[in-house]
Amino acid sequence: MTTQHDKTNGVASELSGAELVWDEARTIQRLGGQRALIEKLVILFLRDAPEQMEQALNGIEQQNYDNSHIAMHSLKGTSANFCTVRFESICAELLDALKHRDWPQATIIHGELSIEYLSLEREFKKFLGH
């Protein structure tokens, strides 16, 4: 069992087994308990996130800080709304690599982010009933 620090209220919560991909209950609570709204936001995320990830990768490959940073900053903010655990953390790691213009490390982290996105996408599709 691992402990995950909860940024919103400073409490450590226990996570069992595999790391939590997203905290559905906390997201519903955070966004006012309106499942229909959350479903719409999830649909928008699934529509927009791949494009943002592609924009970030293109920026990394071109060593273009602005393009990669804008995409990642937006993606990190959106993922925070969904109380993602690992995805948001990887976004932060990638933003740090971009800040330091560490392009090789940014490429590696982007690969990790892509893998985590697939897990998040799978969980969101289950949430939507797809």
GUVOMAR-843079 format. One record per residue: x, y, z of N, C-alpha, C in turn; residue number from 0. Coordinates in Angstrom, 2 decimals, padded with zeros to 5 digits, always signed. Example, Ala and Ser with C-alpha at 12.3 -4.5 7.8 and 13.67 -1.06 7.14 Angstrom:
2
+---------+---------+---------+---------+---------+---------+---------+---------+---------+-----+
|     npx |     npy |     npz |    capx |    capy |    capz |     cpx |     cpy |     cpz |   n |
+---------+---------+---------+---------+---------+---------+---------+---------+---------+-----+
| +013.19 | -005.69 | +007.80 | +012.30 | -004.50 | +007.80 | +013.20 | -003.30 | +007.80 |   0 |
| +012.85 | -002.25 | +007.08 | +013.67 | -001.06 | +007.14 | +012.90 | +000.03 | +007.87 |   1 |
+---------+---------+---------+---------+---------+---------+---------+---------+---------+-----+
END
This chain:
130
+---------+---------+---------+---------+---------+---------+---------+---------+---------+-----+
|     npx |     npy |     npz |    capx |    capy |    capz |     cpx |     cpy |     cpz |   n |
+---------+---------+---------+---------+---------+---------+---------+---------+---------+-----+
| +000.85 | -001.18 | +000.00 | +000.00 | +000.00 | +000.00 | +000.89 | +001.23 | +000.00 |   0 |
| +000.55 | +002.20 | -000.85 | +001.33 | +003.43 | -000.94 | +000.52 | +004.59 | -000.38 |   1 |
| +001.22 | +005.65 | -000.03 | +000.55 | +006.83 | +000.47 | +000.68 | +007.93 | -000.56 |   2 |
| -000.41 | +008.57 | -000.87 | -000.45 | +009.68 | -001.83 | -000.82 | +010.93 | -001.07 |   3 |
| -000.06 | +012.01 | -001.22 | -000.36 | +013.25 | -000.53 | -001.47 | +013.97 | -001.27 |   4 |
| -002.48 | +014.35 | -000.54 | -003.63 | +015.05 | -001.10 | -003.35 | +016.55 | -001.04 |   5 |
| -003.15 | +017.19 | -002.20 | -002.79 | +018.60 | -002.26 | -003.90 | +019.53 | -001.79 |   6 |
| -005.14 | +019.12 | -001.95 | -006.24 | +020.04 | -001.66 | -006.43 | +020.28 | -000.18 |   7 |
| -006.19 | +019.25 | +000.66 | -006.41 | +019.49 | +002.08 | -005.25 | +019.02 | +002.95 |   8 |
| -004.12 | +018.66 | +002.32 | -002.93 | +018.31 | +003.07 | -003.00 | +016.97 | +003.78 |   9 |
| -003.94 | +016.13 | +003.44 | -004.10 | +014.85 | +004.11 | -003.50 | +013.77 | +003.23 |  10 |
| -002.82 | +012.83 | +003.87 | -002.29 | +011.68 | +003.13 | -003.39 | +010.64 | +003.04 |  11 |
| -003.63 | +010.14 | +001.85 | -004.65 | +009.10 | +001.67 | -003.97 | +007.82 | +001.22 |  12 |
| -004.54 | +006.70 | +001.58 | -003.97 | +005.40 | +001.24 | -004.48 | +004.95 | -000.12 |  13 |
| -003.57 | +004.46 | -000.93 | -003.93 | +003.89 | -002.23 | -003.54 | +002.42 | -002.19 |  14 |
| -004.45 | +001.55 | -002.58 | -004.12 | +000.13 | -002.56 | -003.85 | -000.35 | -003.98 |  15 |
| -003.04 | -001.37 | -004.08 | -002.74 | -001.98 | -005.36 | -002.09 | -001.00 | -006.32 |  16 |
| -002.57 | -001.02 | -007.55 | -002.03 | -000.13 | -008.56 | -002.41 | +001.31 | -008.20 |  17 |
| -001.58 | +002.24 | -008.62 | -001.88 | +003.63 | -008.35 | -003.21 | +004.01 | -009.00 |  18 |
| -003.92 | +004.85 | -008.33 | -005.19 | +005.35 | -008.82 | -004.95 | +006.20 | -010.06 |  19 |
| -005.66 | +005.93 | -011.13 | -005.50 | +006.70 | -012.36 | -006.21 | +008.04 | -012.23 |  20 |
| -007.42 | +008.01 | -011.69 | -008.13 | +009.25 | -011.38 | -009.09 | +008.94 | -010.24 |  21 |
| -009.38 | +009.94 | -009.47 | -010.24 | +009.78 | -008.31 | -011.64 | +010.27 | -008.70 |  22 |
| -012.44 | +009.32 | -009.18 | -013.77 | +009.65 | -009.68 | -014.64 | +010.29 | -008.60 |  23 |
| -014.68 | +009.71 | -007.42 | -015.53 | +010.24 | -006.35 | -015.11 | +011.66 | -005.97 |  24 |
| -013.82 | +011.86 | -005.85 | -013.32 | +013.20 | -005.50 | -013.60 | +014.21 | -006.61 |  25 |
| -013.48 | +013.77 | -007.86 | -013.78 | +014.65 | -008.99 | -015.24 | +015.07 | -008.96 |  26 |
| -016.12 | +014.11 | -008.75 | -017.55 | +014.41 | -008.69 | -017.83 | +015.39 | -007.56 |  27 |
| -017.21 | +015.17 | -006.42 | -017.39 | +016.08 | -005.29 | -016.82 | +017.46 | -005.61 |  28 |
| -015.62 | +017.48 | -006.18 | -014.94 | +018.75 | -006.48 | -015.72 | +019.58 | -007.50 |  29 |
| -016.36 | +018.91 | -008.44 | -017.07 | +019.62 | -009.50 | -018.57 | +019.70 | -009.22 |  30 |
| -018.95 | +019.65 | -007.96 | -020.32 | +019.93 | -007.57 | -021.30 | +018.78 | -007.67 |  31 |
| -020.81 | +017.57 | -007.86 | -021.70 | +016.41 | -007.88 | -022.54 | +016.27 | -009.13 |  32 |
| -022.23 | +017.01 | -010.16 | -023.03 | +016.98 | -011.39 | -022.39 | +016.03 | -012.40 |  33 |
| -022.81 | +014.80 | -012.36 | -022.23 | +013.78 | -013.24 | -022.36 | +014.17 | -014.72 |  34 |
| -023.48 | +014.73 | -015.11 | -023.67 | +015.10 | -016.53 | -022.61 | +016.12 | -016.97 |  35 |
| -022.30 | +017.07 | -016.10 | -021.26 | +018.06 | -016.41 | -019.91 | +017.37 | -016.54 |  36 |
| -019.62 | +016.47 | -015.62 | -018.34 | +015.78 | -015.65 | -018.21 | +014.94 | -016.91 |  37 |
| -019.30 | +014.30 | -017.31 | -019.28 | +013.52 | -018.56 | -018.93 | +014.41 | -019.74 |  38 |
| -019.53 | +015.60 | -019.80 | -019.21 | +016.54 | -020.89 | -017.75 | +016.95 | -020.85 |  39 |
| -017.23 | +017.22 | -019.65 | -015.83 | +017.61 | -019.52 | -014.89 | +016.48 | -019.90 |  40 |
| -015.26 | +015.25 | -019.55 | -014.45 | +014.08 | -019.93 | -014.43 | +013.95 | -021.46 |  41 |
| -015.57 | +014.10 | -022.09 | -015.63 | +014.02 | -023.55 | -014.73 | +015.07 | -024.19 |  42 |
| -014.77 | +016.29 | -023.67 | -013.90 | +017.35 | -024.19 | -012.42 | +017.03 | -023.97 |  43 |
| -012.11 | +016.49 | -022.79 | -010.73 | +016.11 | -022.51 | -010.25 | +015.05 | -023.49 |  44 |
| -011.06 | +014.02 | -023.69 | -010.68 | +012.95 | -024.62 | -010.54 | +013.47 | -026.05 |  45 |
| -011.29 | +014.48 | -026.38 | -011.19 | +015.09 | -027.71 | -009.93 | +015.94 | -027.85 |  46 |
| -009.61 | +016.73 | -026.81 | -008.56 | +017.73 | -026.92 | -007.17 | +017.25 | -026.47 |  47 |
| -007.11 | +016.35 | -025.51 | -005.82 | +015.95 | -024.94 | -004.86 | +015.36 | -025.97 |  48 |
| -005.31 | +014.48 | -026.87 | -004.34 | +013.95 | -027.86 | -003.71 | +015.05 | -028.71 |  49 |
| -004.49 | +016.04 | -029.09 | -003.95 | +017.15 | -029.87 | -002.94 | +017.96 | -029.06 |  50 |
| -003.24 | +018.18 | -027.78 | -002.31 | +018.91 | -026.92 | -001.03 | +018.13 | -026.72 |  51 |
| -001.15 | +016.82 | -026.57 | +000.04 | +015.99 | -026.41 | +000.88 | +016.00 | -027.69 |  52 |
| +000.22 | +015.98 | -028.82 | +000.93 | +016.05 | -030.10 | +001.63 | +017.39 | -030.26 |  53 |
| +000.95 | +018.47 | -029.88 | +001.55 | +019.81 | -029.94 | +002.78 | +019.87 | -029.04 |  54 |
| +002.67 | +019.29 | -027.85 | +003.81 | +019.28 | -026.94 | +004.98 | +018.50 | -027.53 |  55 |
| +004.69 | +017.34 | -028.11 | +005.75 | +016.53 | -028.70 | +006.40 | +017.26 | -029.87 |  56 |
| +005.60 | +017.88 | -030.71 | +006.17 | +018.65 | -031.82 | +007.07 | +019.77 | -031.31 |  57 |
| +006.63 | +020.45 | -030.25 | +007.45 | +021.50 | -029.66 | +008.76 | +020.96 | -029.11 |  58 |
| +008.69 | +019.78 | -028.48 | +009.90 | +019.16 | -027.95 | +010.84 | +018.79 | -029.09 |  59 |
| +010.30 | +018.17 | -030.13 | +011.13 | +017.76 | -031.26 | +011.78 | +018.95 | -031.96 |  60 |
| +011.06 | +020.08 | -031.99 | +011.59 | +021.30 | -032.61 | +012.34 | +022.19 | -031.62 |  61 |
| +012.42 | +021.72 | -030.37 | +013.02 | +022.49 | -029.28 | +012.40 | +023.88 | -029.19 |  62 |
| +011.08 | +023.88 | -029.29 | +010.30 | +025.12 | -029.23 | +009.59 | +025.17 | -027.88 |  63 |
| +010.17 | +025.92 | -026.97 | +009.65 | +025.99 | -025.60 | +008.21 | +026.45 | -025.56 |  64 |
| +007.89 | +027.54 | -026.26 | +006.54 | +028.11 | -026.18 | +005.47 | +027.11 | -026.61 |  65 |
| +005.66 | +026.47 | -027.74 | +004.65 | +025.52 | -028.22 | +004.46 | +024.35 | -027.25 |  66 |
| +005.56 | +023.81 | -026.78 | +005.45 | +022.66 | -025.89 | +004.92 | +023.08 | -024.53 |  67 |
| +005.35 | +024.22 | -024.02 | +004.93 | +024.67 | -022.69 | +003.44 | +025.01 | -022.66 |  68 |
| +002.95 | +025.70 | -023.65 | +001.53 | +026.06 | -023.68 | +000.65 | +024.82 | -023.66 |  69 |
| +001.00 | +023.86 | -024.49 | +000.21 | +022.62 | -024.55 | +000.25 | +021.88 | -023.22 |  70 |
| +001.42 | +021.76 | -022.63 | +001.55 | +021.02 | -021.38 | +000.90 | +021.74 | -020.21 |  71 |
| +001.02 | +023.04 | -020.18 | +000.41 | +023.80 | -019.09 | -001.12 | +023.64 | -019.12 |  72 |
| -001.68 | +023.69 | -020.30 | -003.12 | +023.50 | -020.46 | -003.54 | +022.10 | -020.06 |  73 |
| -002.78 | +021.12 | -020.50 | -003.09 | +019.72 | -020.20 | -002.99 | +019.45 | -018.70 |  74 |
| -001.99 | +020.01 | -018.05 | -001.83 | +019.82 | -016.61 | -003.01 | +020.42 | -015.85 |  75 |
| -003.43 | +021.61 | -016.25 | -004.56 | +022.26 | -015.59 | -005.84 | +021.47 | -015.74 |  76 |
| -006.08 | +020.98 | -016.94 | -007.27 | +020.19 | -017.18 | -007.25 | +018.90 | -016.39 |  77 |
| -006.10 | +018.24 | -016.36 | -006.02 | +016.97 | -015.63 | -006.22 | +017.18 | -014.14 |  78 |
| -005.84 | +018.33 | -013.62 | -006.04 | +018.62 | -012.20 | -007.54 | +018.67 | -011.86 |  79 |
| -008.33 | +019.17 | -012.79 | -009.79 | +019.21 | -012.57 | -010.37 | +017.83 | -012.36 |  80 |
| -009.74 | +016.82 | -012.95 | -010.24 | +015.45 | -012.85 | -009.59 | +014.66 | -011.72 |  81 |
| -008.81 | +015.34 | -010.89 | -008.15 | +014.66 | -009.77 | -007.37 | +013.44 | -010.25 |  82 |
| -006.68 | +013.61 | -011.38 | -005.80 | +012.54 | -011.82 | -004.64 | +012.49 | -010.85 |  83 |
| -004.06 | +011.37 | -010.71 | -002.98 | +011.23 | -009.75 | -001.65 | +011.30 | -010.50 |  84 |
| -001.36 | +010.29 | -011.23 | -000.05 | +010.20 | -011.90 | +000.04 | +011.12 | -013.13 |  85 |
| -001.04 | +011.26 | -013.89 | -001.00 | +012.05 | -015.12 | -000.58 | +013.49 | -014.82 |  86 |
| -001.19 | +014.09 | -013.81 | -000.86 | +015.47 | -013.45 | +000.60 | +015.58 | -013.00 |  87 |
| +001.06 | +014.58 | -012.25 | +002.44 | +014.58 | -011.78 | +003.43 | +014.50 | -012.95 |  88 |
| +003.11 | +013.67 | -013.92 | +003.99 | +013.55 | -015.10 | +003.98 | +014.86 | -015.89 |  89 |
| +002.82 | +015.49 | -016.00 | +002.75 | +016.80 | -016.66 | +003.69 | +017.79 | -015.97 |  90 |
| +003.68 | +017.80 | -014.65 | +004.54 | +018.70 | -013.89 | +006.02 | +018.39 | -014.14 |  91 |
| +006.36 | +017.10 | -014.19 | +007.75 | +016.70 | -014.49 | +008.15 | +017.18 | -015.87 |  92 |
| +007.24 | +017.04 | -016.81 | +007.55 | +017.47 | -018.18 | +007.70 | +018.99 | -018.25 |  93 |
| +006.85 | +019.71 | -017.57 | +006.98 | +021.18 | -017.54 | +008.33 | +021.59 | -016.96 |  94 |
| +008.79 | +020.87 | -015.95 | +010.09 | +021.18 | -015.35 | +011.22 | +020.92 | -016.35 |  95 |
| +011.14 | +019.80 | -017.07 | +012.17 | +019.51 | -018.08 | +012.16 | +020.58 | -019.17 |  96 |
| +010.97 | +021.03 | -019.55 | +010.87 | +022.08 | -020.57 | +011.48 | +023.39 | -020.05 |  97 |
| +011.19 | +023.71 | -018.81 | +011.72 | +024.94 | -018.19 | +013.25 | +024.95 | -018.26 |  98 |
| +013.86 | +023.78 | -018.09 | +015.31 | +023.67 | -018.12 | +015.86 | +023.37 | -019.52 |  99 |
| +014.95 | +023.36 | -020.49 | +015.31 | +023.08 | -021.89 | +016.05 | +021.76 | -022.01 | 100 |
| +015.64 | +020.79 | -021.19 | +016.23 | +019.46 | -021.22 | +015.41 | +018.62 | -022.20 | 101 |
| +015.70 | +018.79 | -023.48 | +014.90 | +018.18 | -024.54 | +014.95 | +016.66 | -024.52 | 102 |
| +016.12 | +016.03 | -024.29 | +016.13 | +014.55 | -024.21 | +015.26 | +014.03 | -023.06 | 103 |
| +015.36 | +014.67 | -021.89 | +014.54 | +014.24 | -020.77 | +013.06 | +014.50 | -021.05 | 104 |
| +012.76 | +015.61 | -021.69 | +011.37 | +015.93 | -022.04 | +010.79 | +014.86 | -022.96 | 105 |
| +011.60 | +014.36 | -023.88 | +011.15 | +013.31 | -024.79 | +010.81 | +012.03 | -024.02 | 106 |
| +011.66 | +011.69 | -023.08 | +011.43 | +010.49 | -022.26 | +010.15 | +010.65 | -021.44 | 107 |
| +010.01 | +011.79 | -020.79 | +008.84 | +012.03 | -019.95 | +007.57 | +012.06 | -020.80 | 108 |
| +007.65 | +012.61 | -021.98 | +006.47 | +012.63 | -022.86 | +006.03 | +011.20 | -023.18 | 109 |
| +006.99 | +010.30 | -023.36 | +006.66 | +008.89 | -023.58 | +005.92 | +008.30 | -022.39 | 110 |
| +006.36 | +008.63 | -021.18 | +005.68 | +008.17 | -019.97 | +004.26 | +008.74 | -019.90 | 111 |
| +004.14 | +010.01 | -020.29 | +002.83 | +010.67 | -020.29 | +001.89 | +009.98 | -021.27 | 112 |
| +002.40 | +009.60 | -022.42 | +001.58 | +008.92 | -023.42 | +001.04 | +007.59 | -022.90 | 113 |
| +001.88 | +006.87 | -022.18 | +001.44 | +005.60 | -021.60 | +000.37 | +005.84 | -020.54 | 114 |
| +000.60 | +006.84 | -019.69 | -000.38 | +007.15 | -018.64 | -001.68 | +007.65 | -019.25 | 115 |
| -001.59 | +008.39 | -020.36 | -002.81 | +008.86 | -021.02 | -003.68 | +007.68 | -021.45 | 116 |
| -003.06 | +006.62 | -021.95 | -003.84 | +005.45 | -022.37 | -004.61 | +004.85 | -021.20 | 117 |
| -003.99 | +004.82 | -020.03 | -004.68 | +004.32 | -018.83 | -005.83 | +005.25 | -018.46 | 118 |
| -005.58 | +006.52 | -018.51 | -006.61 | +007.51 | -018.18 | -007.76 | +007.45 | -019.19 | 119 |
| -007.42 | +007.33 | -020.45 | -008.44 | +007.23 | -021.50 | -009.32 | +006.00 | -021.27 | 120 |
| -008.69 | +004.89 | -020.93 | -009.44 | +003.65 | -020.66 | -010.41 | +003.86 | -019.48 | 121 |
| -009.95 | +004.49 | -018.41 | -010.81 | +004.73 | -017.24 | -011.93 | +005.71 | -017.57 | 122 |
| -011.63 | +006.73 | -018.34 | -012.66 | +007.70 | -018.73 | -013.72 | +007.05 | -019.60 | 123 |
| -013.30 | +006.17 | -020.49 | -014.26 | +005.48 | -021.35 | -015.15 | +004.56 | -020.54 | 124 |
| -014.58 | +003.93 | -019.50 | -015.41 | +003.12 | -018.60 | -016.42 | +004.00 | -017.89 | 125 |
| -015.97 | +005.16 | -017.44 | -016.85 | +006.12 | -016.76 | -018.01 | +006.53 | -017.67 | 126 |
| -017.71 | +006.72 | -018.94 | -018.74 | +007.13 | -019.91 | -019.60 | +005.96 | -020.38 | 127 |
| -019.19 | +004.75 | -020.05 | -019.94 | +003.58 | -020.46 | -019.65 | +003.12 | -021.87 | 128 |
| -018.46 | +003.47 | -022.38 | -018.07 | +003.05 | -023.74 | -017.32 | +001.76 | -023.70 | 129 |
+---------+---------+---------+---------+---------+---------+---------+---------+---------+-----+
END
